[in-house]
């Protein structure tokens, strides 16, 4: 390797092997259930580099080592480099076709997106939509911010997308049609973006609804049994989680009760989440995400003196770490209710009154463990 041209060619060959093997590992990891592949990318890249060095040494000490004796100015040198580039593109393309459906590269379940967020003390917004065009708008906005897009559809929204304007009284068939339409559309959008995209059922009321969405292609669902007695909530969440995990789908549940109203979800008063009970719930149900009640409220009328009890999030996270429970905390009822939008609506004859969650308080709870922040009311007001 004392000759400069030989050294350059050796380095470029090493780069080719390392790049290709790294690409291959990323592609396989997206389809693998192996925790090492998914959670230790730096280790896998190191393995790719070591394998690449071994391949280069094998090449140098094989009959093919004559390639490395070419002078850099030789036409054969440039021909070799061209062949390497063509081979690299061809092998990566073939690997993607063998291991990936096109949309799987960026259509990622919410647990993977949010686990990263939790570990890095950041949070993602999760945005409710009731029309296909809104899903596209969410992705376009997230592309501008270079962040993941979590698109949510509440159970009544499925019926609306399925063609029933009286969405609160939608039939099972209309919900099936709506779930299929939104899942097909979002997957198509995921094929043409460069950001992670997740499609989530918000406030699923029954096992049947969750099953409909999973079969339609959602990669994340929520089962809301928070209004049920505790043991019934546990049993329902566990049933959904068992089914969903067989299909590699994330599951969210809710513990505690949020005051306010959102579609079919209504409660006159809040019941805060007990951090100790949350651990028992997570251990028994095996859900991936847990929506907690800590001071937020559904709907536009949250009051002008909202105070988030971030100590509930802190205590829940500390208990989770102590007990070795792997889950992500979610904040429902977190819309900001921007006053400029309220003023615009009222100037046109509306009668909207309400205050949202102060954004300063939402920022404060993110380092405390809140990794997913739901937004629905703001989108409705803006629409």
Secondary structure, 3 states (H helix, E strand, C coil): CCCHHHHHHHHHHHHHHHHHHHHHHHHHHHHCCCHHHHHCHHHHHHHHHHHHHHHHHHHHCCHHHHHHHCCCCCHHHHHHHHHHHHHHHHHHHHHHHHHCCHHHHCECCHHHHHHHHHHCCCCEEEEECCCHHHHHHHHHHHHHHCCCEEEEEEHHHHHHHCCCCCHHHCCHHHHHHHHHHHHHHHHHHHCCCCCCEEEEEEEECCHHHHHHHHHHCCCEEEECCCCCCHHHHHHHHHHHHHHHHHCCCEEEEEECECCEEECCEEECCCECCCHHHHHHHHHHHCCCEEEECCCCCECCECCCCCCCCHHHHHHHHHHHHHHCCCCEEEECCCCCCCHHHHHHHHHCCCCCCCECCCHHHHHHHHCCCEEEEEECHHHHHHC
